[in-house]
Amino acid sequence: MSTELRRLRNYIDGEFRDAADGRTTEVVNPATGEVYATAPLSGEADVDAAMAAAAAAFPGWRDTTPAERQKALLKIADAFEERAEELIAAEVENTGKPTGLTRSEEIPPMVDQIRFFAGAARMLEGRSAGEYMEGMTSIVRREPVGVCAQVAPWNYPMMMAVWKFAPAIAAGNTVVLKPSDTTPASTVLMAEIIGGILPKGVFNVVTGDRDTGRAMVEHPVPAMASITGSVRAGMQVAESASKDLKRVHLELGGKAPVVVFDDLDSAAIAKAVEDISVAGFFNAGQDCTAATRVLVQESIHDEFVAALAKAAAETKTGQPDDEDVLFGPLNNPNQLKQVAGFIERLPAHAKVETGGQRVGDKGYFYAPTVVSGLKQDDEIIQREVFGPVITVQSFTDEDQAVEWANGVEYALASSVWTKDHGRAMRMSKKLDFGCVWINTHIPLVAEMPHGGFKKSGYGKDLSGYGFEDYTRIKHVMTSLDA
């Protein structure tokens, strides 16, 4: 007896549609490895239709008042809360994440972030009017950029969709959003919820693969392309967007250094180990800001590694309905292969303190892993693993800590663990990362910007800075003599 697969559909111009040519992809639950749905494999005709809908809706949405956009976003936030259990169920099937953690750690910040941008909609400001030339008054208009082509990743499908559409819509833009081909379910459900609130064409969802995303970015209609994804994907988007000089907003990979100094006492070390293990293994380490690259001052290195290995060994992964697990599976078989490959290729001087193997034969689970004895030029230090693997290096002094922390091509997030306030301030200045946490790692708030430097991309998510990224500036000068 076979179970009928769920049928996901694109959301274009206020209605659900199959791909124009009927093509589909299979959607797999990573906790079971089983196919549970199909989704459109959208082609150029589907992208054309979505872009045409967004373009047609833009003038009307652009001309709504900030108060109207705020009201719409607040309704969306309320609706997400009311239908939270449906969103959670879709996301858990999408990703295999623990149900309880999805409920507590994703729905509340998503709703809060939408409400933040609802408020930001009424706070768009330019320089105040003034006379900078005799007989002339200048004003600055801050306007929406137009249609935004947005591509969200598979590690946080719901939350990254919010980070994309909320600031764009708040600023008066219209959106064509593509979820990852492995995690479309929650985004399609979001379209159903949002579709009952926004005018048709303002928010559109097109599912598909890399070619679908490329068609969106290369399409002549969008004024801006925004992607959260890998460095490779970001570089491809930037190259494609350059052909017609689209704006580009990129939040890409990370390799966050976690720098632990020896002024911590035993209690502080224990607290750091606890916090770092959670920040490293949460969401199976599939987070660009994950605390997976630890640098520990040599005098406390052995104590720290032993404690971290013990914490990792006690950390559980498993099925979504198990309340004792911290994280679920890796997202797909390719990701499982990638993570396992890093461990298989470890140099002889590396030591796997705990973990280092797949868990079970059902789904894509990997054990929480700690690797020590590593050198700065080792592959696992230089490249993003994107899995539940924490590496540990031993450093001698502050200068070496800075050199090694900055000595990777990524520059998204970092943290410093010390009781010395002056050292914390020096490190926060010297660390070349878009975020520096002190004695903590991974908290995010809607009011503060998130985004990196170097190959971690450019542009900011969240905060007023992220909101401004979805606007353009126009100077208007008028003669006082006319």
Secondary structure, 3 states (H helix, E strand, C coil): CCCCCEECCEEECCEEECCCCCCEEEEEECCCCEEEEEEECCCHHHHHHHHHHHHHHHHHHHCCCHHHHHHHHHHHHHHHHHCHHHHHHHHHHHHCCCHHHHHHHCHHHHHHHHHHHHHHCCCCCCCCCEEEECCEEEEEEEEECCEEEEECCCCCHHHHHHHHHHHHHHCCCEEEEECCCCCCHHHHHHHHHHHCCCCCCCEEECCCCHHHHHHHHHCCCCCEEEEECCHHHHHHHHHHHHCCCCEEEEECCCCCEEEECCCCCHHHHHHHHHHHHHHHHHHHHCCCCCCCEEEEEHHHHHHHHHHHHHHHHCCCECCCCCCCCCECCCCCHHHHHHHHHHHHCCCCCCEEEECCCECCCCCCCECCEEEECCCCCCHHHHCCCCCCEEEEEEECCHHHHHHHHHCCCEECEEEEECCCHHHHHHHHHHCCCCEEEECCCCCCCCCCCECCEECCEECCECHHHHHHCCEEEEEEEEECCC
